[in-house]
Amino acid sequence: MKTRVLANIIFRRYGLWISAFMVLAVGYWVFRAYRHDDMDWRFVRAFGIRLPMRYGIHGIDVSRHNDRIDWKRVRAMEADGVRLQFVFVKATEGATMADKHFDKNWREAKKSNLRRGAYHFYHPTRDPLKQARNFISHVDLSPGDFAPVVDFEVTNGQSDETIIDGLRLWLQTVEEHYEARPIIYTNGNLYKRYIKGHLDDYPLWIADYSTKHLRAYDPDNLYLWQHNQNGWVQGIRGQVDFNVFVMDENRMKEICL
């Protein structure tokens, strides 16, 4: 009874202020949710997919699976105001493999004035140091290039400790060589289990095709989002992975040499 009386007194005296505060609080969270989810998705016929037009810097990633690429056509392509501005090229895999088209793709991407990055497909069953040396032996980076990328997509039945420690060793070795903090590419499930809480100091490039927002990821670390793997680009055979830079445009330099 006393509690109810006290509550009535407080509400009569401060009810207007309490109501105003609640309205402002609800409005604030609704506004935040709207801004966060408002990706401004638009279907761009020439690319064959929807693009999140909230972001202004769009790019792709390629490998030998895309076969020979006509880089002049790639760079010249523009649709609905969107022109590709960057590309990540597969360089190496495991301890000994190198992408057979890397050298040409790497050279032609630069000639086409696309900001370029190189990535290594990581195998947890292989020696991390040998994998790092494989990447280093094949990739020369220049000022303006993206920092090195480790592509973490498979676990191969290895323990959590083996995977995390191996990734950390690869990242530290590559960072020491290039004097640039590498970028981690992975998907949402692997991020939650192996990256989050273990390798949070590294920039993140997330592959997530099912989400309409990015609330599941640390906004301070997330720089790149691979949002679709079924796009089309003139000059490239087959389907292409599409990505966007999700930070403010002036923060691009944070993940480049």
C-alpha positions as CSV (number, residue, x, y, z in Angstrom):
1,M,0.0,0.0,0.0
2,K,2.8,2.4,1.0
3,T,4.6,1.7,-2.3
4,R,1.5,2.4,-4.3
5,V,0.8,5.7,-2.5
6,L,4.5,6.7,-3.0
7,A,4.3,5.9,-6.7
8,N,1.1,7.9,-7.1
9,I,2.8,10.9,-5.4
10,I,5.8,10.7,-7.6
11,F,3.8,10.3,-10.8
12,R,1.5,13.3,-9.9
13,R,4.6,15.5,-9.2
14,Y,6.9,14.3,-12.0
15,G,4.6,12.5,-14.4
16,L,5.0,15.0,-17.2
17,W,8.7,14.8,-17.0
18,I,8.7,11.0,-16.9
19,S,6.4,10.8,-19.9
20,A,8.6,13.2,-21.9
21,F,11.7,11.3,-21.0
22,M,10.1,8.0,-22.1
23,V,9.0,9.4,-25.4
24,L,12.4,10.8,-26.1
25,A,14.1,7.5,-25.2
26,V,11.8,5.5,-27.4
27,G,12.2,7.9,-30.2
28,Y,16.0,7.8,-29.9
29,W,16.1,4.0,-30.1
30,V,13.7,3.9,-33.0
31,F,15.8,6.6,-34.8
32,R,19.0,4.6,-34.2
33,A,17.4,1.3,-35.4
34,Y,16.0,3.0,-38.5
35,R,19.4,4.6,-39.4
36,H,21.2,1.3,-38.8
37,D,18.9,-0.7,-40.9
38,D,18.3,1.8,-43.7
39,M,20.7,0.3,-46.3
40,D,18.7,1.7,-49.2
41,W,18.7,-1.5,-51.1
42,R,18.3,-1.1,-54.8
43,F,18.3,-3.6,-57.6
44,V,20.9,-2.7,-60.2
45,R,20.0,-4.6,-63.4
46,A,23.5,-4.4,-64.9
47,F,25.1,-6.0,-61.8
48,G,22.2,-8.4,-61.4
49,I,21.8,-7.9,-57.7
50,R,20.6,-5.5,-55.0
51,L,23.2,-3.1,-53.7
52,P,23.1,-1.3,-50.3
53,M,23.2,2.2,-51.7
54,R,23.7,3.7,-48.2
55,Y,27.4,3.1,-48.9
56,G,29.4,4.9,-51.6
57,I,32.4,2.6,-52.1
58,H,31.7,-0.7,-53.9
59,G,34.1,-3.4,-54.9
60,I,34.6,-7.0,-55.8
61,D,37.0,-9.9,-55.1
62,V,38.3,-12.4,-57.7
63,S,40.4,-15.5,-58.1
64,R,41.4,-18.1,-60.7
65,H,37.8,-19.3,-60.7
66,N,36.9,-16.1,-62.6
67,D,39.3,-17.1,-65.3
68,R,40.8,-14.4,-67.5
69,I,39.5,-10.9,-66.8
70,D,39.2,-8.0,-69.1
71,W,40.2,-5.3,-66.6
72,K,39.4,-2.3,-68.9
73,R,35.8,-3.4,-69.1
74,V,35.7,-3.9,-65.4
75,R,36.9,-0.4,-64.7
76,A,34.7,1.2,-67.3
77,M,31.5,-0.4,-66.1
78,E,29.1,2.0,-64.4
79,A,25.4,1.5,-63.6
80,D,22.9,3.6,-61.7
81,G,25.7,5.8,-60.5
82,V,27.8,2.9,-59.2
83,R,31.3,2.3,-60.4
84,L,33.6,-0.3,-58.9
85,Q,36.4,1.2,-56.9
86,F,38.3,-1.6,-55.4
87,V,39.2,-5.3,-55.9
88,F,40.7,-8.1,-53.7
89,V,42.7,-10.7,-55.6
90,K,43.5,-14.2,-54.4
91,A,47.2,-14.6,-54.1
92,T,48.0,-17.8,-52.2
93,E,46.5,-20.8,-50.4
94,G,47.9,-23.1,-47.8
95,A,51.7,-23.6,-47.5
96,T,52.7,-23.9,-51.1
97,M,49.8,-23.0,-53.5
98,A,49.6,-19.8,-55.5
99,D,46.7,-18.6,-57.7
100,K,47.8,-19.0,-61.3
101,H,46.2,-15.7,-62.4
102,F,47.4,-13.6,-59.5
103,D,50.4,-11.9,-61.1
104,K,48.4,-10.7,-64.1
105,N,45.3,-9.8,-62.0
106,W,47.5,-7.9,-59.6
107,R,49.3,-6.0,-62.3
108,E,46.1,-5.2,-64.3
109,A,44.1,-4.1,-61.3
110,K,46.7,-1.4,-60.6
111,K,46.7,-0.3,-64.3
112,S,42.9,0.0,-64.1
113,N,43.2,2.4,-61.2
114,L,41.3,0.1,-58.9
115,R,42.5,0.1,-55.2
116,R,43.7,-3.4,-54.9
117,G,44.2,-6.0,-52.1
118,A,45.7,-9.5,-51.9
119,Y,44.4,-12.4,-49.8
120,H,45.6,-15.7,-48.6
121,F,43.2,-18.7,-48.2
122,Y,44.1,-20.1,-44.8
123,H,44.1,-23.9,-44.0
124,P,44.2,-24.7,-40.2
125,T,45.9,-28.0,-40.9
126,R,48.9,-26.4,-42.5
127,D,51.8,-24.7,-40.7
128,P,50.9,-21.0,-40.1
129,L,54.5,-19.8,-40.6
130,K,54.8,-21.6,-43.9
131,Q,51.5,-20.2,-45.0
132,A,52.6,-16.7,-44.0
133,R,55.9,-17.1,-45.9
134,N,54.0,-18.4,-49.0
135,F,52.0,-15.2,-49.0
136,I,55.0,-13.0,-48.4
137,S,57.0,-14.6,-51.2
138,H,54.3,-13.9,-53.8
139,V,52.9,-10.5,-52.8
140,D,54.6,-7.1,-53.0
141,L,52.4,-4.3,-51.7
142,S,52.7,-0.7,-52.6
143,P,51.5,2.5,-50.8
144,G,47.8,2.8,-51.3
145,D,47.2,-1.0,-51.5
146,F,44.9,-2.6,-48.9
147,A,46.6,-4.4,-46.0
148,P,47.1,-8.1,-46.4
149,V,44.0,-10.3,-45.9
150,V,43.7,-13.8,-44.4
151,D,40.7,-15.6,-45.8
152,F,39.4,-17.8,-43.0
153,E,36.6,-20.1,-44.2
154,V,37.4,-23.6,-43.1
155,T,38.2,-25.3,-39.8
156,N,39.2,-28.8,-41.1
157,G,38.2,-30.5,-37.8
158,Q,40.9,-28.6,-35.8
159,S,40.5,-27.6,-32.2
160,D,39.5,-24.0,-31.3
161,E,42.9,-23.5,-29.7
162,T,44.8,-24.7,-32.8
163,I,42.7,-22.5,-35.1
164,I,43.0,-19.3,-33.0
165,D,46.7,-19.7,-32.2
166,G,47.5,-20.5,-35.9
167,L,45.6,-17.5,-37.2
168,R,47.3,-15.3,-34.6
169,L,50.7,-16.5,-35.7
170,W,49.9,-15.9,-39.4
171,L,48.6,-12.4,-38.6
172,Q,51.6,-11.5,-36.5
173,T,54.2,-12.8,-39.0
174,V,52.5,-11.0,-41.9
175,E,52.1,-7.7,-39.9
176,E,55.7,-7.7,-39.0
177,H,56.8,-8.1,-42.6
178,Y,54.5,-5.5,-44.2
179,E,54.3,-3.2,-41.2
180,A,50.5,-3.1,-41.6
181,R,47.8,-4.8,-39.6
182,P,46.2,-7.5,-41.7
183,I,42.5,-7.8,-42.4
184,I,40.5,-10.9,-41.3
185,Y,37.9,-12.1,-43.8
186,T,35.4,-14.6,-42.5
187,N,31.7,-15.4,-42.2
188,G,29.3,-14.7,-39.3
189,N,29.5,-18.1,-37.7
190,L,33.2,-18.4,-37.7
191,Y,33.5,-14.8,-36.5
192,K,31.4,-15.5,-33.4
193,R,33.3,-18.6,-32.5
194,Y,36.9,-17.9,-33.4
195,I,37.5,-14.2,-34.0
196,K,35.2,-12.3,-31.5
197,G,36.9,-12.1,-28.1
198,H,40.2,-13.6,-29.5
199,L,41.4,-11.5,-32.5
200,D,39.4,-8.3,-32.0
201,D,42.4,-6.1,-32.7
202,Y,42.3,-6.8,-36.4
203,P,40.1,-5.1,-39.0
204,L,37.2,-7.3,-40.1
205,W,35.8,-8.1,-43.5
206,I,32.6,-10.1,-43.0
207,A,30.8,-12.3,-45.5
208,D,27.1,-12.2,-44.7
209,Y,24.5,-12.7,-47.4
210,S,21.4,-13.2,-45.2
211,T,21.3,-10.1,-43.1
212,K,19.8,-6.7,-43.9
213,H,21.9,-5.0,-41.1
214,L,25.2,-5.4,-39.4
215,R,24.3,-5.2,-35.7
216,A,25.9,-8.6,-35.0
217,Y,29.4,-7.2,-35.6
218,D,31.6,-4.7,-33.8
219,P,31.1,-1.4,-35.6
220,D,34.6,-0.3,-34.5
221,N,36.3,-3.2,-36.3
222,L,34.0,-3.8,-39.3
223,Y,35.4,-2.2,-42.4
224,L,34.2,-4.4,-45.3
225,W,31.0,-6.3,-46.0
226,Q,30.7,-9.0,-48.7
227,H,26.9,-8.9,-49.1
228,N,26.4,-10.9,-52.3
229,Q,28.2,-13.6,-54.2
230,N,26.0,-13.7,-57.3
231,G,26.8,-10.4,-59.0
232,W,27.8,-9.8,-62.6
233,V,30.5,-7.6,-64.0
234,Q,31.4,-6.8,-67.6
235,G,34.7,-8.3,-68.4
236,I,34.5,-11.2,-65.9
237,R,33.1,-14.6,-66.6
238,G,30.7,-16.1,-64.1
239,Q,29.3,-14.7,-60.9
240,V,31.3,-12.3,-58.8
241,D,31.4,-11.5,-55.0
242,F,30.3,-7.9,-54.2
243,N,31.5,-5.9,-51.3
244,V,31.1,-2.4,-49.8
245,F,33.3,-0.3,-47.5
246,V,31.1,0.4,-44.5
247,M,33.1,3.0,-42.6
248,D,33.2,6.7,-43.3
249,E,35.0,7.1,-46.6
250,N,37.9,9.1,-44.9
251,R,38.7,6.0,-42.8
252,M,39.8,3.9,-45.8
253,K,43.4,4.8,-45.1
254,E,43.2,2.9,-41.8
255,I,43.3,-0.5,-43.7
256,C,45.7,0.5,-46.4
257,L,49.5,0.9,-46.6
